[in-house]
Every structure is written in C-alpha cells, then in structure tokens.
C-alpha cells in the first residue's frame, strides 16, 4: 500500500491571516494564491502491516518532535477516513523548497502527504475533498492541491465541510513570474500560527483587515481573469501591507520585516516609478517575493541582486497542482 505524490508550494496574493477554529484550521477570511513551479515536495507513503508506529524521513534524515507529531496527527485523519486506525506508515519526503527562501515548506509538504497518504491507504478522493483534508494539516497547503491561481473559500460551517480551495485559473492561463528575494540575515521569527493568533486576539486593526477582504478578492479575481498585471500586483501589494499592519498594532506588537525587507520594498516601488512594472508580497517572514512579467526578468533580477543584504534571488513560474508518480 504505497503511493508517491508531488506538490508545489504557493504564494498568497490575498493572505490567509487568522483562524476561527484552531483545531480544524478554519480561517477568518478567504485567501487566494499562485502555485509556483520552482518549489516542491515529493512524498512517498507506504502503509505496512508490520509497523507499530509511523516513521518519517525528510531528505533522508529521521524526523522527530513537533514536525513528526504534526505528520502522524495528519495521518490519523487519513486512517480514520479509511477505517484503518491501526495501520502505520513509512513516510519519505524530499523537499525541493530552499528553506532559506522563506517559503512555507508546509504548504507543499502537507499537500504531497495528503495526496500520497490517501492514495496509499486506498482512498480515492476528488481534489475538493483532498483540499478539505489537507487544510487540517496546514491551512495554506489546501491551496497547493491546485495549480495556477486558487482560492481558499473560508466557508461558514463549524465542522469545516465548506472550507477548501477551488481553482481560479490554471497555470497556463497567465505567465506571471515570482522572484523570491532571500535575505542574508535571519531573525528569531514568530511562527505564522502564533503571529495570526496574537493578531486576531489583540490587534485593533484586525477588523479593518477582515472588512476589506471580500473587495480585494473580488477585484483580484477580475484582474487575474483579464491578465491585468498592474491591477493584480497593486491589489496583492496593498493586501500584504494591510496584513503586516495588523501585526504592528498587536499586543505585544511585532513585525516580520528587517531593514533589508524594507530596502527591497523600496527598490520595487522605485522600479515602478522608472517604468518597470513589479509588485511585492511578504509572508510571515522577512523575505520578499516580487511579481513581474517575463519580459522584465533580466532587469528585475539584476536590480534585486544588487540590493545590499540580499543573498539570493530565485525565479519561479506558475506551477501545477498535485501529481502522482
Ligand atoms: O498555513 P500557514 O500556517 O503556513 O500560514 C500561512 C500564512 C501566510 O503565509 C502569511 C499567508 C498565506 O495565505 O499563505
């Protein structure tokens, strides 16, 4: 009972920022992302009758502690769904997500684990069901089931039955690019989990964040369908700044930004003033992702690499959803 699946990570253009249910991972707002081809996880799950517990290897190293616990807890859901509670697995994952790039490897990781795990145990789930299940491993991962642009509909049911991602436009729809700008310095980081919790509970800006999401989503979907780069980029950049503003007003306040983060943001805005269309977005970390069009790739990469404090720039195209190997 063995299966292998591959999934790509995604970058949110409209951010998921806040949970209404911590255990089921139900969000307080819908979000929208672009799946990226540059960063992926390949996972093999092998359910074997001779095992008495799960074994998890990541890049050929045994994993224990919190990461192991999250994986087995997720496989418990798979086992429950299949009615095979006492069947354990050998799990081998390979991450082609440069961890330094600040992409949550949890997005590609849980999407690949869900796809391989359900297939290995003999479940035949559709992508919607798979996305709903994946959500319970890591929220943002539910969007990585699909390629291209995907929306995670927050839903309203308390059991999470209507909270899953849906495709908005496939990878082939639009060759928009993303440069991951990796900073050389790292800082002790507030996890996305802890950061969103603190913000929901204490930030007076949080209600403003929630109030403006439906309009952002509506407008960005129109812009994506129309392949309107300036509109897509400006909505994404403003949405990112709004999310990060909520953290500045939390108690205690915090920010994910470094001095270099701000330098990259300013460079992107200067490029725009000089007629090169580019927009940024930032997740729960200091690295910046820059949206651009293929014709400006060389110019943009050179400019980003020349910023003091930038250690690498990794370029990516729209990527596909999960696949089985
Ligand atoms: O799913 P998590 O716990 O990795 O949280 C993701 C949060 C953000 O990356 C900041 C936004 C998003 O929608 O991906």
Boltz pocket constraint, residues with backbone or C-beta under 6 A from the ligand:
constraints:
  - pocket:
      binder: B
      contacts: [[A, 10], [A, 11], [A, 12], [A, 14], [A, 15], [A, 16], [A, 17], [A, 31], [A, 104], [A, 106], [A, 107], [A, 138], [A, 139], [A, 140], [A, 141], [A, 192], [A, 193], [A, 282], [A, 283], [A, 284]]
      max_distance: 6.0
